[in-house]
Amino acid sequence: MWMGWIEMDLRLGDVHSLKAKRSVVRPIIAEVRKRFQVTVAEVDHLDLHRRAAIGAAVVSADHQHVVEVLDAVERLVAARPEIELLSAHRGLRTSDDE
């Protein structure tokens, strides 16, 4: 079994409140969850209105499938015009790892 995750650090565009931030971040999370059937959440910068960190995780029997899904998630988020993807950090593990 392979497990993979990605954490993406985002700068939000014209956002001036936490309420406005939610209106940008929630649709991104919903689209990633719906399109790729992965677990996804806002994971950091919760109290900052122009920054967000979104994490997504996937489990599969195939290493290549995990990599492809993480690549697709990163491309989808990076393509959103209302945000700037500052960085993306990934991790991959197998159930055999200690």
Beta strands, then each sheet from edge to edge (+ up, - down):
strand 1: 2-12
strand 2: 39-44
strand 3: 51-60
strand 4: 83-94
sheet 1: 2+ 3- 1+ 4-
end
